[in-house]
């Protein structure tokens, strides 16, 4: 609407200035002044309501705005005449409130009294606005309405995804409608005036369209989930998660999620879209990896994709926990989108044909994001493009799902074609194998016939040889019986001969001085020595030295005996000349034998040389043996060759006399 007071001011100022300019510059200066001061030439337009009125979207001169940098202006201040001049006509079709800023807006609506029976409402189209305080003229005052997604959904006057304000019985005059708007992210101030009848018609159509859109997402998801269960291919599972993430994001942006899923959780609703965007990025890249076989066809790109997925998840967690304001920077999703698009293009150039639909699908989504970015920069006007610009990303997602489904189908066709080619090759190879088998069977039949004839001839010969072998076997059996009888006789003779040889050897050893190696044949180890000591010590029976009990069991040490009554365990060495000696038992045996056989005349030096034991040890043990020989001199006169064994057992009295 033309502001005549502004025009007069511009003309008066121009006349004053051009009086000092040359004539050919006067008109140019006046034109420049008009172009430089458009705000003085126009005032706020008033929206009029007619009988056929359905809806009107406020834009440009129909909206005036005032920036509140500190956010502390009150309605009384803003509605005063002093602040009225500070409101500026919107230079764009859709005003924008920047993140964490506060803006005041006002509009004018004129309607006649005859239309007072009709019901109208104001609608804010951006569902992400946190706080809207509306001041609606009623009578001589204003009605205050609080709206925004920071309030529970149930507090809204109309249970709709957008913010609506019912206009109830406004006066016939023209009044200002004031709106204080604050949001933590950039918010588009799209104000729409609608009749209630048209609103219900429009809302039903819109929700029906949403039902079709989300129904398509569910159908796509269910179909691919069935394919995943049937084929067990991860690309279907990631595609299902990707589609559901898109549906989640669209529900957050459209306000459907806040209305139906978490109406009492405004805090979560503030950042729910960010989680959905993160899921879209992650599952899109995972789906790209599996569908295009990036790990095999482009290992370096696969590594880059894994790094981007990890960084995206880390970024989301850090932003959500520490810097929530960073979640509103949605352009970060361009990185995974460009990476997926570039990967598809690279794989397609490498010759994988199913990637062409993948590239087309992501190109469409890229165009949708580009259009949204242009809207954010103000290059595209929401009011001019309407539904196309506002729901452009949703349309692009639908087209992308269509092309991605074509890409999956193309990959299946390619897989099926490869499978059919492989089956044809298998069938061809089976036919070749069948021919080879037939040829081989024929050759085998000929060889079998030849071999059968040979076998028949050889069987005749074998039959003759078998009869000869039976005769020889009978003869061998007779000889075997004779040999067995002779062997039995030889075994008896050998046993007798062995006993005689052992007795002769023992007698020879005990009757003369022999080498240690020859003596060791009789007592080769500790076990044989201990066995001899046990037989010699308890040849008349066991009797416990502690309690006199005669019943015993085996002790822990070899050949030791433990009393059943007092549990006293007696070693086989106790009560013998070998008790407490540190000389190996077999060498101690031989030393007793040498001292006895030489009648004590062998020196300790000679014993040390023979047994490889220290001379002092040989002297001490030799003295012990000689003392025992002197004590039993009478008993050793008539004992024969076994006399050295009489020196082994020692009684307690003799122990005290020994050195």
KANORTA-V672120 format. One record per residue. RES is the residue in three letters. OMEGA is omega in whole degrees, 0 to 359 (999 if undefined). NEAR is the number of other C-alpha atoms within 10 Angstrom. Layout:
res:RES omega:OMEGA near:NEAR
res:RES omega:OMEGA near:NEAR
This chain:
res:UNK omega:185 near:11
res:UNK omega:178 near:13
res:UNK omega:185 near:14
res:UNK omega:177 near:13
res:UNK omega:176 near:12
res:UNK omega:180 near:17
res:UNK omega:180 near:17
res:UNK omega:179 near:13
res:UNK omega:179 near:12
res:UNK omega:182 near:17
res:UNK omega:180 near:14
res:UNK omega:179 near:10
res:UNK omega:181 near:13
res:UNK omega:180 near:19
res:UNK omega:181 near:13
res:UNK omega:183 near:10
res:UNK omega:186 near:13
res:UNK omega:177 near:16
res:UNK omega:180 near:10
res:UNK omega:182 near:9
res:UNK omega:177 near:11
res:UNK omega:186 near:8
res:UNK omega:184 near:10
res:UNK omega:180 near:8
res:UNK omega:186 near:10
res:UNK omega:183 near:16
res:UNK omega:179 near:11
res:UNK omega:181 near:11
res:UNK omega:179 near:16
res:UNK omega:179 near:18
res:UNK omega:179 near:11
res:UNK omega:178 near:11
res:UNK omega:179 near:14
res:UNK omega:180 near:17
res:UNK omega:183 near:11
res:UNK omega:184 near:10
res:UNK omega:181 near:13
res:UNK omega:181 near:15
res:UNK omega:179 near:18
res:UNK omega:183 near:18
res:UNK omega:183 near:18
res:UNK omega:173 near:17
res:UNK omega:185 near:19
res:UNK omega:177 near:21
res:UNK omega:178 near:19
res:UNK omega:178 near:18
res:UNK omega:181 near:17
res:UNK omega:180 near:13
res:UNK omega:180 near:19
res:UNK omega:180 near:12
res:UNK omega:181 near:10
res:UNK omega:185 near:7
res:UNK omega:176 near:13
res:UNK omega:180 near:15
res:UNK omega:176 near:17
res:UNK omega:178 near:15
res:UNK omega:181 near:18
res:UNK omega:180 near:22
res:UNK omega:175 near:25
res:UNK omega:187 near:16
res:UNK omega:179 near:20
res:UNK omega:181 near:20
res:UNK omega:173 near:26
res:UNK omega:185 near:24
res:UNK omega:177 near:22
res:UNK omega:181 near:20
res:UNK omega:178 near:17
res:UNK omega:187 near:17
res:UNK omega:182 near:11
res:UNK omega:179 near:8
res:UNK omega:183 near:15
res:UNK omega:178 near:8
res:UNK omega:179 near:15
res:UNK omega:179 near:10
res:UNK omega:180 near:15
res:UNK omega:178 near:9
res:UNK omega:185 near:11
res:UNK omega:183 near:20
res:UNK omega:180 near:14
res:UNK omega:181 near:10
res:UNK omega:180 near:10
res:UNK omega:181 near:9
res:UNK omega:182 near:12
res:UNK omega:180 near:13
res:UNK omega:182 near:9
res:UNK omega:177 near:13
res:UNK omega:181 near:17
res:UNK omega:176 near:18
res:UNK omega:181 near:24
res:UNK omega:179 near:20
res:UNK omega:181 near:15
res:UNK omega:182 near:16
res:UNK omega:182 near:21
res:UNK omega:178 near:24
res:UNK omega:183 near:23
res:UNK omega:172 near:17
res:UNK omega:182 near:22
res:UNK omega:184 near:15
res:UNK omega:178 near:15
res:UNK omega:176 near:16
res:UNK omega:178 near:18
res:UNK omega:178 near:21
res:UNK omega:175 near:23
res:UNK omega:179 near:23
res:UNK omega:176 near:23
res:UNK omega:179 near:23
res:UNK omega:177 near:21
res:UNK omega:178 near:18
res:UNK omega:177 near:18
res:UNK omega:178 near:16
res:UNK omega:184 near:17
res:UNK omega:181 near:15
res:UNK omega:182 near:11
res:UNK omega:179 near:10
res:UNK omega:187 near:13
res:UNK omega:179 near:14
res:UNK omega:179 near:9
res:UNK omega:180 near:13
res:UNK omega:179 near:14
res:UNK omega:178 near:23
res:UNK omega:173 near:16
res:UNK omega:183 near:20
res:UNK omega:172 near:18
res:UNK omega:191 near:20
res:UNK omega:182 near:20
res:UNK omega:184 near:20
res:UNK omega:184 near:19
res:UNK omega:180 near:22
res:UNK omega:184 near:26
res:UNK omega:188 near:20
res:UNK omega:175 near:18
res:UNK omega:174 near:21
res:UNK omega:184 near:17
res:UNK omega:177 near:22
res:UNK omega:187 near:19
res:UNK omega:180 near:21
res:UNK omega:176 near:20
res:UNK omega:182 near:15
res:UNK omega:179 near:12
res:UNK omega:181 near:7
res:UNK omega:182 near:9
res:UNK omega:174 near:14
res:UNK omega:183 near:11
res:UNK omega:179 near:14
res:UNK omega:178 near:16
res:UNK omega:179 near:17
res:UNK omega:177 near:24
res:UNK omega:183 near:24
res:UNK omega:173 near:25
res:UNK omega:177 near:19
res:UNK omega:178 near:17
res:UNK omega:183 near:17
res:UNK omega:183 near:22
res:UNK omega:180 near:12
res:UNK omega:182 near:13
res:UNK omega:180 near:19
res:UNK omega:174 near:14
res:UNK omega:182 near:13
res:UNK omega:182 near:12
res:UNK omega:184 near:15
res:UNK omega:177 near:24
res:UNK omega:179 near:22
res:UNK omega:182 near:22
res:UNK omega:177 near:23
res:UNK omega:178 near:19
res:UNK omega:177 near:17
res:UNK omega:187 near:18
res:UNK omega:170 near:15
res:UNK omega:177 near:16
res:UNK omega:181 near:19
res:UNK omega:182 near:16
res:UNK omega:181 near:15
res:UNK omega:177 near:11
res:UNK omega:181 near:16
res:UNK omega:177 near:17
res:UNK omega:172 near:17
res:UNK omega:183 near:16
res:UNK omega:180 near:23
res:UNK omega:172 near:21
res:UNK omega:188 near:24
res:UNK omega:176 near:23
res:UNK omega:180 near:24
res:UNK omega:179 near:21
res:UNK omega:175 near:19
res:UNK omega:181 near:20
res:UNK omega:183 near:18
res:UNK omega:175 near:24
res:UNK omega:180 near:20
res:UNK omega:178 near:21
res:UNK omega:182 near:19
res:UNK omega:183 near:21
res:UNK omega:174 near:16
res:UNK omega:183 near:23
res:UNK omega:167 near:23
res:UNK omega:184 near:21
res:UNK omega:179 near:18
res:UNK omega:180 near:13
res:UNK omega:179 near:14
res:UNK omega:180 near:19
res:UNK omega:178 near:12
res:UNK omega:180 near:11
res:UNK omega:183 near:13
res:UNK omega:179 near:15
res:UNK omega:178 near:12
res:UNK omega:181 near:12
res:UNK omega:181 near:12
res:UNK omega:175 near:14
res:UNK omega:178 near:11
res:UNK omega:176 near:12
res:UNK omega:179 near:16
res:UNK omega:178 near:12
res:UNK omega:183 near:12
res:UNK omega:182 near:17
res:UNK omega:174 near:18
res:UNK omega:176 near:13
res:UNK omega:179 near:16
res:UNK omega:179 near:21
res:UNK omega:179 near:16
res:UNK omega:177 near:11
res:UNK omega:182 near:18
res:UNK omega:182 near:20
res:UNK omega:180 near:13
res:UNK omega:182 near:13
res:UNK omega:175 near:22
res:UNK omega:177 near:19
res:UNK omega:178 near:13
res:UNK omega:178 near:16
res:UNK omega:180 near:18
res:UNK omega:183 near:12
res:UNK omega:186 near:9
res:UNK omega:180 near:10
res:UNK omega:177 near:12
res:UNK omega:187 near:13
res:UNK omega:182 near:17
res:UNK omega:178 near:21
res:UNK omega:180 near:24
res:UNK omega:178 near:20
res:UNK omega:179 near:24
res:UNK omega:177 near:27
res:UNK omega:180 near:23
res:UNK omega:179 near:20
res:UNK omega:181 near:24
res:UNK omega:179 near:24
res:UNK omega:177 near:20
res:UNK omega:176 near:24
res:UNK omega:178 near:24
res:UNK omega:178 near:23
res:UNK omega:181 near:22
res:UNK omega:181 near:23
res:UNK omega:178 near:23
res:UNK omega:177 near:22
res:UNK omega:182 near:23
res:UNK omega:182 near:17
res:UNK omega:182 near:19
res:UNK omega:180 near:21
res:UNK omega:181 near:20
res:UNK omega:180 near:20
res:UNK omega:182 near:24
res:UNK omega:190 near:19
res:UNK omega:187 near:12
res:UNK omega:181 near:13
res:UNK omega:184 near:15
res:UNK omega:182 near:19
res:UNK omega:181 near:17
res:UNK omega:181 near:15
res:UNK omega:180 near:18
res:UNK omega:178 near:13
res:UNK omega:181 near:13
res:UNK omega:181 near:20
res:UNK omega:186 near:21
res:UNK omega:181 near:16
res:UNK omega:181 near:19
res:UNK omega:181 near:23
res:UNK omega:177 near:22
res:UNK omega:178 near:17
res:UNK omega:179 near:21
res:UNK omega:178 near:20
res:UNK omega:178 near:24
res:UNK omega:178 near:22
res:UNK omega:182 near:24
res:UNK omega:184 near:25
res:UNK omega:183 near:25
res:UNK omega:175 near:21
res:UNK omega:180 near:21
res:UNK omega:177 near:25
res:UNK omega:177 near:23
res:UNK omega:178 near:22
res:UNK omega:180 near:24
res:UNK omega:185 near:25
res:UNK omega:183 near:16
res:UNK omega:186 near:23
res:UNK omega:179 near:24
res:UNK omega:186 near:16
res:UNK omega:182 near:21
res:UNK omega:181 near:14
res:UNK omega:188 near:10
res:UNK omega:181 near:15
res:UNK omega:184 near:16
res:UNK omega:180 near:12
res:UNK omega:176 near:12
res:UNK omega:178 near:18
res:UNK omega:177 near:20
res:UNK omega:179 near:13
res:UNK omega:180 near:12
res:UNK omega:178 near:23
res:UNK omega:179 near:16
res:UNK omega:180 near:11
res:UNK omega:178 near:18
res:UNK omega:180 near:20
res:UNK omega:180 near:12
res:UNK omega:180 near:12
res:UNK omega:179 near:20
res:UNK omega:179 near:16
res:UNK omega:180 near:12
res:UNK omega:181 near:16
res:UNK omega:182 near:19
res:UNK omega:180 near:15
res:UNK omega:180 near:14
res:UNK omega:184 near:16
res:UNK omega:184 near:16
res:UNK omega:190 near:9
res:UNK omega:184 near:10
res:UNK omega:183 near:12
res:UNK omega:181 near:16
res:UNK omega:180 near:14
res:UNK omega:182 near:16
res:UNK omega:183 near:22
res:UNK omega:179 near:17
res:UNK omega:186 near:11
res:UNK omega:183 near:13
res:UNK omega:178 near:9
res:UNK omega:179 near:15
res:UNK omega:178 near:16
res:UNK omega:182 near:14
res:UNK omega:176 near:13
res:UNK omega:180 near:20
res:UNK omega:179 near:20
res:UNK omega:179 near:14
res:UNK omega:178 near:17
res:UNK omega:179 near:24
res:UNK omega:180 near:22
res:UNK omega:179 near:15
res:UNK omega:178 near:24
res:UNK omega:180 near:26
res:UNK omega:180 near:17
res:UNK omega:181 near:18
res:UNK omega:179 near:20
res:UNK omega:178 near:18
res:UNK omega:179 near:12
res:UNK omega:174 near:12
res:UNK omega:179 near:10
res:UNK omega:190 near:17
res:UNK omega:179 near:16
res:UNK omega:181 near:23
res:UNK omega:183 near:28
res:UNK omega:178 near:20
res:UNK omega:177 near:22
res:UNK omega:180 near:28
res:UNK omega:180 near:24
res:UNK omega:180 near:19
res:UNK omega:180 near:24
res:UNK omega:174 near:24
res:UNK omega:178 near:17
res:UNK omega:178 near:19
res:UNK omega:178 near:24
res:UNK omega:177 near:20
res:UNK omega:178 near:14
res:UNK omega:177 near:20
res:UNK omega:179 near:19
res:UNK omega:178 near:15
res:UNK omega:177 near:19
res:UNK omega:179 near:20
res:UNK omega:179 near:15
res:UNK omega:176 near:14
res:UNK omega:180 near:18
res:UNK omega:179 near:16
res:UNK omega:180 near:10
res:UNK omega:180 near:15
res:UNK omega:177 near:12
res:UNK omega:183 near:17
res:UNK omega:179 near:18
res:UNK omega:183 near:21
res:UNK omega:180 near:17
res:UNK omega:183 near:12
res:UNK omega:175 near:12
res:UNK omega:184 near:12
res:UNK omega:183 near:10
res:UNK omega:182 near:13
res:UNK omega:185 near:20
res:UNK omega:181 near:18
res:UNK omega:183 near:14
res:UNK omega:182 near:19
res:UNK omega:178 near:21
res:UNK omega:177 near:19
res:UNK omega:181 near:16
res:UNK omega:178 near:20
res:UNK omega:178 near:23
res:UNK omega:179 near:20
res:UNK omega:180 near:17
res:UNK omega:178 near:22
res:UNK omega:178 near:22
res:UNK omega:182 near:16
res:UNK omega:177 near:20
res:UNK omega:175 near:23
res:UNK omega:175 near:19
res:UNK omega:179 near:18
res:UNK omega:177 near:23
res:UNK omega:178 near:22
res:UNK omega:179 near:14
res:UNK omega:178 near:17
res:UNK omega:176 near:18
res:UNK omega:177 near:13
res:UNK omega:178 near:13
res:UNK omega:178 near:15
res:UNK omega:179 near:12
res:UNK omega:179 near:12
res:UNK omega:178 near:12
res:UNK omega:179 near:12
res:UNK omega:178 near:12
res:UNK omega:177 near:12
res:UNK omega:179 near:12
res:UNK omega:178 near:12
res:UNK omega:177 near:12
res:UNK omega:178 near:12
res:UNK omega:179 near:12
res:UNK omega:179 near:12
res:UNK omega:179 near:12
res:UNK omega:180 near:12
res:UNK omega:177 near:12
res:UNK omega:177 near:12
res:UNK omega:178 near:12
res:UNK omega:179 near:12
res:UNK omega:179 near:12
res:UNK omega:178 near:12
res:UNK omega:178 near:12
res:UNK omega:180 near:12
res:UNK omega:179 near:12
res:UNK omega:179 near:12
res:UNK omega:180 near:11
res:UNK omega:178 near:11
res:UNK omega:178 near:12
res:UNK omega:178 near:12
res:UNK omega:180 near:11
res:UNK omega:179 near:12
res:UNK omega:178 near:11
res:UNK omega:180 near:11
res:UNK omega:178 near:12
res:UNK omega:178 near:12
res:UNK omega:179 near:11
res:UNK omega:181 near:11
res:UNK omega:178 near:12
res:UNK omega:178 near:12
res:UNK omega:179 near:12
res:UNK omega:181 near:11
res:UNK omega:179 near:13
res:UNK omega:179 near:11
res:UNK omega:181 near:11
res:UNK omega:179 near:12
res:UNK omega:177 near:12
res:UNK omega:179 near:11
res:UNK omega:181 near:11
res:UNK omega:179 near:14
res:UNK omega:178 near:11
res:UNK omega:181 near:11
res:UNK omega:178 near:11
res:UNK omega:179 near:12
res:UNK omega:177 near:11
res:UNK omega:180 near:11
res:UNK omega:178 near:13
res:UNK omega:178 near:11
res:UNK omega:179 near:10
res:UNK omega:178 near:11
res:UNK omega:178 near:13
res:UNK omega:178 near:11
res:UNK omega:180 near:11
res:UNK omega:177 near:12
res:UNK omega:178 near:11
res:UNK omega:179 near:10
res:UNK omega:180 near:11
res:UNK omega:178 near:13
res:UNK omega:180 near:11
res:UNK omega:180 near:11
res:UNK omega:178 near:12
res:UNK omega:179 near:11
res:UNK omega:180 near:10
res:UNK omega:180 near:11
res:UNK omega:178 near:12
res:UNK omega:178 near:11
res:UNK omega:180 near:11
res:UNK omega:179 near:12
res:UNK omega:178 near:11
res:UNK omega:179 near:11
res:UNK omega:181 near:11
res:UNK omega:179 near:12
res:UNK omega:178 near:11
res:UNK omega:181 near:11
res:UNK omega:180 near:12
res:UNK omega:179 near:12
res:UNK omega:180 near:11
res:UNK omega:181 near:12
res:UNK omega:179 near:12
res:UNK omega:181 near:12
res:UNK omega:179 near:12
res:UNK omega:181 near:12
res:UNK omega:180 near:16
res:UNK omega:181 near:16
res:UNK omega:181 near:14
res:UNK omega:180 near:13
res:UNK omega:185 near:18
res:UNK omega:183 near:20
res:UNK omega:182 near:14
res:UNK omega:178 near:13
res:UNK omega:182 near:15
res:UNK omega:177 near:15
res:UNK omega:180 near:12
res:UNK omega:181 near:15
res:UNK omega:179 near:10
res:UNK omega:176 near:12
res:UNK omega:183 near:20
res:UNK omega:177 near:14
res:UNK omega:180 near:11
res:UNK omega:178 near:14
res:UNK omega:189 near:20
res:UNK omega:185 near:13
res:UNK omega:181 near:14
res:UNK omega:185 near:13
res:UNK omega:180 near:14
res:UNK omega:178 near:13
res:UNK omega:180 near:17
res:UNK omega:179 near:20
res:UNK omega:179 near:15
res:UNK omega:180 near:15
res:UNK omega:181 near:20
res:UNK omega:180 near:18
res:UNK omega:181 near:13
res:UNK omega:185 near:15
res:UNK omega:185 near:18
res:UNK omega:181 near:11
res:UNK omega:178 near:9
res:UNK omega:179 near:8
res:UNK omega:182 near:9
res:UNK omega:174 near:15
res:UNK omega:183 near:15
res:UNK omega:180 near:20
res:UNK omega:182 near:12
res:UNK omega:186 near:13
res:UNK omega:179 near:12
res:UNK omega:180 near:12
res:UNK omega:182 near:14
res:UNK omega:177 near:13
res:UNK omega:185 near:14
res:UNK omega:172 near:18
res:UNK omega:180 near:12
res:UNK omega:177 near:14
res:UNK omega:182 near:16
res:UNK omega:180 near:12
res:UNK omega:180 near:12
res:UNK omega:176 near:14
res:UNK omega:175 near:18
res:UNK omega:182 near:18
res:UNK omega:182 near:23
res:UNK omega:183 near:19
res:UNK omega:179 near:23
res:UNK omega:184 near:15
res:UNK omega:184 near:14
res:UNK omega:179 near:12
res:UNK omega:176 near:15
res:UNK omega:181 near:16
res:UNK omega:183 near:20
res:UNK omega:180 near:20
res:UNK omega:179 near:18
res:UNK omega:182 near:24
res:UNK omega:182 near:20
res:UNK omega:180 near:14
res:UNK omega:179 near:16
res:UNK omega:179 near:16
res:UNK omega:182 near:21
res:UNK omega:181 near:22
res:UNK omega:178 near:14
res:UNK omega:177 near:9
res:UNK omega:179 near:12
res:UNK omega:178 near:10
res:UNK omega:176 near:16
res:UNK omega:189 near:12
res:UNK omega:181 near:18
res:UNK omega:178 near:19
res:UNK omega:177 near:19
res:UNK omega:175 near:20
res:UNK omega:184 near:20
res:UNK omega:180 near:20
res:UNK omega:177 near:23
res:UNK omega:180 near:22
res:UNK omega:182 near:24
res:UNK omega:180 near:23
res:UNK omega:180 near:22
res:UNK omega:184 near:24
res:UNK omega:179 near:20
res:UNK omega:180 near:12
res:UNK omega:174 near:11
res:UNK omega:184 near:17
res:UNK omega:180 near:11
res:UNK omega:184 near:15
res:UNK omega:179 near:15
res:UNK omega:177 near:21
res:UNK omega:179 near:14
res:UNK omega:178 near:12
res:UNK omega:179 near:21
res:UNK omega:180 near:17
res:UNK omega:183 near:13
res:UNK omega:189 near:14
res:UNK omega:181 near:16
res:UNK omega:179 near:11
res:UNK omega:180 near:16
res:UNK omega:184 near:13
res:UNK omega:182 near:16
res:UNK omega:178 near:12
res:UNK omega:178 near:16
res:UNK omega:180 near:23
res:UNK omega:182 near:16
res:UNK omega:182 near:12
res:UNK omega:178 near:21
res:UNK omega:178 near:23
res:UNK omega:178 near:17
res:UNK omega:180 near:18
res:UNK omega:182 near:23
res:UNK omega:178 near:20
res:UNK omega:179 near:18
res:UNK omega:178 near:21
res:UNK omega:179 near:20
res:UNK omega:181 near:12
res:UNK omega:183 near:14
res:UNK omega:184 near:13
res:UNK omega:181 near:11
res:UNK omega:183 near:10
res:UNK omega:185 near:12
res:UNK omega:185 near:19
res:UNK omega:188 near:9
res:UNK omega:183 near:9
res:UNK omega:178 near:12
res:UNK omega:186 near:11
res:UNK omega:182 near:16
res:UNK omega:185 near:15
res:UNK omega:182 near:18
res:UNK omega:179 near:20
res:UNK omega:178 near:17
res:UNK omega:181 near:16
res:UNK omega:188 near:21
res:UNK omega:182 near:20
res:UNK omega:182 near:17
res:UNK omega:177 near:16
res:UNK omega:186 near:10
res:UNK omega:181 near:8
res:UNK omega:181 near:8
res:UNK omega:178 near:11
res:UNK omega:183 near:14
res:UNK omega:181 near:8
res:UNK omega:183 near:11
res:UNK omega:180 near:12
res:UNK omega:999 near:9
